[in-house]
Amino acid sequence: MAKQKVEAFFPKEEEIAMVGLINKEVKVAFSVEKADYGFYVVRYNLNDHLEGIKDTISYKRIDTNESDSKRNRVIFGNQSDAEREVIKSYNQVFNYIQEKRK
């Protein structure tokens, strides 16, 4: 069986600027972490030097009402899909901030 080709993900310039703004202003970051059978999206807080604070790491969960466990984490089949989800997460934070300012 041939492997399906995955299109590489490259964020747009505006998305990169949004990531920097949220990292600096909100002090929160999202990234991709390798999992056994794919990739996780993780969220963590940043300190004043924009370094990740280890004990604030949380994983994107299937059911947010349940506690974190490997079985309750969203697993993305490839890195590109996980990276798209990272940008989507930043976009959600950005939209939330915009709504609060109104």
VENRA-V415056 format. One line per field, one symbol per residue. ss: DSSP state (a for helix, b for strand, c for the rest). phi: phi as a letter, one per 40 degrees, with the letter a starting at -180 (. if undefined). psi: psi as a letter, one per 30 degrees, with the letter a starting at -180 (. if undefined). Layout:
BEGIN
ss: ???
phi: ???
psi: ???
END
This chain:
BEGIN
ss: ccccccccccccaaaaaaaaaaaaaccbbbbbbbbccbbbbbbbbbcccccbcaaacbbcbccccccccaaabccbccaaaaaaaaaaaaaaaaaaaaaaac
phi: .ccccbccbbccdcccccdcccdcccgbababbcbdbiabbbbacbcccgbccdcbcbbcbcbcccccadcbccbccacccccccccccccccdcccccccc
psi: kkkkkkkkkjlleeeeeeeeeeeeefhklklkkklegbklklkllkafghkkjeggkkkklejffllklefgkkkkfleeeeeeeeeeeeeeeeeeeeeef.
END
